[in-house]
Amino acid sequence: MAVEIEMRARFDKDAHDQLVSRLERDGEDLGCDDKRIYFYVLPDKLLKVTDNTAAGSAKITLKTSKIGQGAAFPETEIAIAREDVPAAVRVFNALGFEAEMHEAFNQRHNFRFRGVEIAVKWSEAWGHHAEFEVLLDDTPSVAAQEEAGARIRTVAEELGVALMSEQELADFTAAFEAAERDLKASAAQVAPTS
């Protein structure tokens, strides 16, 4: 199972624009990568159905960790046809995960800078943000994971981006999940009964 070493940062529009300008000038532009994502936040995992609108592809992803529980994300992906995205969502909902589902559209542009892939993004929940990622082969050593984390931190520092701590990530995602639960509960109270 491949392992992503992933760190995140949130920032305002000015910082977003400065980061994009720097990456356009000094990095490798990997292109637009907009996505509609149906994600299921489980206690110790993240399950996603992704419709990559920019690339015309789709996939199911299982990450056996979740944001705020460390930078290493063991990941399994299965490519699916774009027309199968609604069916995949129905399957996961029917398996009992519907209450854990969130839907989001991510505007995303990918770059590579000094061996780190950087997705500069905007979504309603996160606002302007970026993911810094190094993908490692199956079952990487602890040393390889630590080296990838160090590389990400060095690149972020060089780009003037403050990465979020694990506690900041855990607090942010917990607040998001609580707000989503409250929103769903309010919608259920307002929904007409038949």
C-alpha positions as CSV (number, residue, x, y, z in Angstrom):
1,M,0.0,0.0,0.0
2,A,1.5,3.4,-1.0
3,V,1.9,5.9,1.7
4,E,1.4,9.6,1.3
5,I,3.3,12.0,3.6
6,E,1.0,14.9,3.6
7,M,0.9,18.3,5.4
8,R,-1.5,21.1,5.1
9,A,-1.6,24.9,5.4
10,R,-4.5,27.4,5.4
11,F,-4.1,31.0,4.3
12,D,-5.8,34.1,2.9
13,K,-6.3,35.0,-0.7
14,D,-3.2,37.2,-0.8
15,A,-0.9,34.4,0.5
16,H,-2.6,32.1,-2.0
17,D,-1.9,34.4,-4.9
18,Q,1.8,34.8,-3.8
19,L,2.2,31.1,-3.5
20,V,0.8,30.4,-6.9
21,S,3.0,33.2,-8.5
22,R,6.1,31.7,-6.9
23,L,5.2,28.1,-8.0
24,E,4.4,29.3,-11.5
25,R,7.8,31.0,-11.7
26,D,10.0,28.4,-9.9
27,G,8.1,25.2,-9.9
28,E,6.7,22.7,-12.3
29,D,3.1,23.3,-13.3
30,L,1.2,20.0,-13.2
31,G,-2.1,21.7,-14.2
32,C,-5.7,22.2,-13.0
33,D,-7.1,19.3,-11.0
34,D,-10.6,20.3,-9.9
35,K,-12.6,17.6,-8.1
36,R,-16.0,16.9,-6.7
37,I,-15.5,14.7,-3.6
38,Y,-17.9,12.6,-1.6
39,F,-16.0,11.8,1.6
40,Y,-16.8,9.7,4.6
41,V,-15.1,10.6,7.8
42,L,-14.9,7.4,9.8
43,P,-13.3,7.1,13.3
44,D,-9.9,6.0,12.1
45,K,-10.2,6.1,8.3
46,L,-11.2,8.4,5.4
47,L,-13.2,6.9,2.5
48,K,-13.6,9.0,-0.6
49,V,-15.4,8.8,-4.0
50,T,-13.7,11.4,-6.2
51,D,-15.0,12.7,-9.5
52,N,-12.0,14.4,-11.1
53,T,-13.8,16.9,-13.3
54,A,-10.6,18.4,-14.7
55,A,-9.1,15.1,-15.8
56,G,-12.3,13.3,-16.7
57,S,-11.6,10.4,-14.3
58,A,-12.9,9.0,-11.0
59,K,-11.7,6.8,-8.1
60,I,-12.5,5.4,-4.8
61,T,-9.8,6.0,-2.1
62,L,-9.4,4.5,1.3
63,K,-6.9,6.2,3.6
64,T,-6.2,4.2,6.8
65,S,-5.6,7.3,8.8
66,K,-7.3,10.7,8.9
67,I,-6.4,14.3,9.1
68,G,-5.0,15.2,12.5
69,Q,-3.6,11.7,13.3
70,G,-0.2,12.2,11.8
71,A,1.3,13.0,8.4
72,A,1.5,9.4,7.0
73,F,-1.6,8.3,5.1
74,P,-1.5,4.7,3.9
75,E,-3.7,4.7,0.8
76,T,-5.5,2.3,-1.5
77,E,-7.1,3.6,-4.7
78,I,-9.5,1.9,-7.2
79,A,-10.1,3.6,-10.5
80,I,-13.8,3.7,-11.5
81,A,-15.6,5.2,-14.5
82,R,-17.0,8.7,-13.9
83,E,-20.5,7.5,-14.7
84,D,-20.1,5.0,-11.7
85,V,-19.6,7.8,-9.1
86,P,-23.3,8.0,-8.2
87,A,-23.5,4.2,-7.8
88,A,-20.4,4.1,-5.6
89,V,-21.9,6.8,-3.4
90,R,-25.2,4.9,-3.2
91,V,-23.3,1.7,-2.2
92,F,-21.4,3.4,0.6
93,N,-24.6,5.1,1.8
94,A,-26.5,1.8,1.8
95,L,-23.7,0.2,3.8
96,G,-24.5,2.7,6.6
97,F,-22.0,5.5,6.0
98,E,-24.5,8.1,4.8
99,A,-24.5,10.0,8.1
100,E,-20.7,10.3,7.8
101,M,-20.8,11.6,4.2
102,H,-19.8,15.1,3.2
103,E,-19.7,16.5,-0.3
104,A,-17.3,19.2,-1.5
105,F,-16.0,20.8,-4.7
106,N,-12.3,21.6,-4.6
107,Q,-10.8,24.1,-7.0
108,R,-7.2,22.8,-7.3
109,H,-4.0,23.4,-9.2
110,N,-1.0,21.1,-8.8
111,F,2.6,22.0,-8.8
112,R,5.9,20.2,-8.1
113,F,8.7,22.1,-6.3
114,R,11.9,20.5,-5.1
115,G,10.5,17.0,-5.1
116,V,7.3,17.9,-3.2
117,E,3.9,17.9,-4.9
118,I,1.8,20.9,-3.9
119,A,-1.9,21.2,-4.5
120,V,-3.0,24.8,-4.1
121,K,-6.7,24.6,-3.4
122,W,-9.9,26.4,-2.4
123,S,-13.0,24.7,-1.0
124,E,-16.0,26.0,1.0
125,A,-14.9,24.2,4.2
126,W,-11.2,25.0,4.1
127,G,-11.1,28.3,2.2
128,H,-7.7,28.8,0.5
129,H,-5.3,26.1,1.5
130,A,-2.6,23.8,0.2
131,E,-1.5,20.2,0.6
132,F,2.2,19.4,0.5
133,E,2.8,15.8,-0.4
134,V,5.5,13.2,-1.0
135,L,4.3,9.8,-2.2
136,L,6.4,6.8,-0.9
137,D,6.4,3.2,-2.1
138,D,4.7,0.4,-0.2
139,T,5.7,0.0,3.5
140,P,8.3,2.7,3.6
141,S,10.8,2.8,6.5
142,V,10.4,5.2,9.4
143,A,13.5,6.9,8.1
144,A,12.0,7.4,4.7
145,Q,8.8,8.8,6.2
146,E,10.8,11.2,8.4
147,E,13.0,12.3,5.4
148,A,9.8,13.0,3.4
149,G,8.3,15.1,6.3
150,A,11.6,17.0,6.6
151,R,11.6,17.7,2.9
152,I,8.0,19.0,3.0
153,R,8.8,21.3,6.0
154,T,11.9,22.7,4.2
155,V,9.9,23.4,1.0
156,A,7.1,25.1,3.0
157,E,9.6,27.2,4.8
158,E,11.3,28.2,1.6
159,L,7.9,29.2,0.1
160,G,7.0,31.2,3.2
161,V,4.1,28.9,4.1
162,A,3.3,28.0,7.7
163,L,2.2,24.3,7.9
164,M,-0.6,23.4,10.3
165,S,0.3,21.4,13.4
166,E,-1.4,18.0,14.0
167,Q,-3.4,19.7,16.8
168,E,-4.5,22.5,14.6
169,L,-5.6,19.9,12.0
170,A,-7.4,17.8,14.5
171,D,-9.2,20.9,16.0
172,F,-10.1,22.2,12.5
173,T,-11.5,18.8,11.3
174,A,-13.4,18.3,14.6
175,A,-15.0,21.7,14.3
176,F,-15.9,21.0,10.7
177,E,-17.4,17.6,11.5
178,A,-19.5,19.1,14.4
179,A,-20.8,21.8,12.2
180,E,-21.7,19.3,9.5
181,R,-23.6,17.1,12.1
182,D,-25.5,20.2,13.3
183,L,-26.4,21.2,9.7
184,K,-27.6,17.7,9.0
185,A,-29.6,17.6,12.2
186,S,-31.2,21.0,11.4
187,A,-32.1,19.8,7.9
188,A,-33.7,16.6,9.3
189,Q,-35.8,18.6,11.7
190,V,-37.0,20.9,8.9
191,A,-37.6,18.1,6.4
192,P,-41.3,17.3,5.9
193,T,-42.4,14.0,7.2
194,S,-44.6,11.7,5.2
